[in-house]
Amino acid sequence: MRHRLSAIALCATLSASLAGCGAALPLKRPRDSQVLPSIDRDATEATLMANYLDTCLKVARGTPAEQAEVLTTVSNDYHAAPAPSKVLRYAMVLSTPGHSGFDPVVSQRLLREVLASPETLLPAERALAFLQLQQVERQQSLQADVRRLQTGAERSTNERIAQLSKRLTTESEENTRLKRALADAQAKLDAIANIEGSANKRTPAQPEGRKP
């Protein structure tokens, strides 16, 4: 549930961010596209962005069956003809958490690839790819920090356990040594007592008033 809420929030954030980015970036079509009137161009970009975000929302909020269907569709489209828009759509789906196909590592690679040729994307698509790449890289960095902390905690815990185990072993060996020394001392005392008892039995008692 947490993954779905974060994915939905991400889509909403991207939508708001794109509104600002669209105004800031120059509106240029890919080199092989015809120049459209400004109103048509804006409408085309708005429709594309709506489709991208709708796909992300379906993956974020859909049932497992719906998520699998979306993932299969965008994956097939990407592998059949990896056009920049299809690469971007596939990367968006892979970077949306909460489904079985979630793969931020592959998504990061695809986003970098598609941004390597920005002229093949519409301005809003470039903004979307850039924002999504930033999001994925932040997530990867946070996950790396968590892994480092976990590794450090595990190492500290293991070192502490090793220290306690060594101390316990040392104390146990010392207790064994003291018990052995105590047993030896007791055996010596018993031997001395036995010798003294035997000597006393062998010495005859002398009558009173007589001298040897």
N, C-alpha and C positions, 0 to 999 in steps of 0.2 A: 504493500500500500504506500509506503514511504517513497519507493522508486516511482510509482505512478504520479504521486503528487509533485515530486521534484521534476518529473518530465513535463507535466502540464504547466508548471510554473516556468520551466525553461522555454516552452513554446510561447507562452504569453510574453516573457521577457524579450524573446527574439522578435516577436511581432512588434512590440513597442520600439525596440531598438531600430528595426528596419525602417520604421516610419521616419526616424530622424536621419538615418543613413541615406535613405532614398533622396532626401532633400539636399544632402551634402555632396553626394557623389554625382559626377557628370553622367548624364543619360546617354550612353552609347550602346548601340547594338553590336553584336559580333560582326567581324569584318565581312563575313559572307552573307549578311542579312540585308534586306532592303530597308531603306530609311522610311520610317512610318511617321505620320503626323504625331505631334506630341501627345494628344489625347489618347490615340490608339496605343501608343507606346506605353503610356502610364497604365492604361487598362490591361495591357498584356502583362506587364510586370506585376500588377496587383493580383491578377488571376493566377499567375505562376506562384507567387508567394502564398496565396491562399491554399493552393494545391499542396505545396510543400508542408505548410503548417497543419493542414488537414490530415495529411499522411502521418505526421508525427503524433497528432492527437489520437488517431485511430490506434496506433501502436501503444500509446501511453494508457489509453482508457479502455481498449478493446478486451474482449475475452481472449483466452489463449488461442482459440480457433481463429478468431479475427486477426490476432497478431501474426499468427503463422501464415495466414492468407496474404496479408500485406507484405510480410517479409519475402514470401515466395515470389510474389509479383514483381517487387522492385529488384530482387536478386536476378530473376530471369531477364528482366528488361536490361539490367546492367551487363550481364554476361552475353546477351544477344547482340547488343550494340552499345558499347560503353561511351556514348556521347556525354559531353560535360554535364548536361542537365540530369542525365540518368545516374552518372557517378555521384553527383551532389545529392540526389534523392536517396540513393542507396547509403551514402555516408550518413545522412541525417537519420535514417532508420537505425543504422547500426549504433549510432551514438545516443539513441534514446533509451534510457534504462527501463527496466521492468518487463522485459520479454526474453525469451530463450536465445534470441539471436544477438543480444547486446554484445558488442565487440568494439570498445573504444579504441583499441590499438589499430585495427584495420580501418576504422573510421578516420582516425588521425592521418593515416597514410594517404587515404583517398582524398581527404580535404586538402592536404598539402599538394597532391598531384594536380588537382583541379585548379588550385590557386596559382600553380606554376604557369598557367596559361590564362590569365585573367581576361584577355580579350575575347575568349570563347564564351564568356558568360555575360548576362545582362548585369547592369550595375547593382540591382537589388539582389541578384544571385551571388554576386561577389561579396556583397555585404553579409548576406546570410552565411556563406561559406566561411568568411573571416570570423564572424561572431561565434559560429559553431566550433571552429577550430580553437578559438580562445577558450571556450567552455570546456572542450575535451582536454586541452592541455592543462587547464587548472585542475580538472578532476584527476588526471594522471599524476600531477605533481602532489596533490593531496594524498592520493593513494600511496605514492612512493614515501611520503612523510610518515604515513600511518605504518607502513611496513618497516621503516627504519626504527620507529618508536617501539613497535612490537618486538623486533629483533633485539633492540637494546634492552628492553624489559626482560625478554627471555634470557639474554646473556647475563644480565645482572642477577636474575633469579637463579640461574644455573650456577653462577659463581658463588652466590650466597649458600645454596644447597651444598656445593662442594666444600665450602669452608666449614659449614656446620657438620657435615659428614666426617671431615678430617678431624675436627675437634672431638666429635663423639668417639671416633676410633682411638684417638690419643688418650682420652679419658678412660675408655674401656681398657686399653692396654695398661694404663697406670693402675687402675683398680685391680687388674689381674696380678700385676707385679706386687702390689701392696698385700694382697691376699696371700700370695705365695711366700712373701717375706714373713708375714704374720704366722703362717703355718710352720715355716722353718724355725722361727723363734719359739713357738709353742712346742715343737718337737724337741728342741734343745732343752727347754725348761723341763719337759717331761723326762728326758733322758737323765738330766742332772738330779731330778727328784728321785728317780729309780735308783741311781747310783748311791745317793745318800741313804735311801731306805735300806738298800742291801748292806751297806757298811754298818749301819746301826744294828742290823740283825746279827752280823758276825761278831761284833764287839761284846764280850761277856760282861755282865754287871758285877762290880767289885763290892765285897762286904764293907759295911761302914766300920771305921776304926782301924782297918788293916791297910798297911802300906805295901806297896810292891817291893 
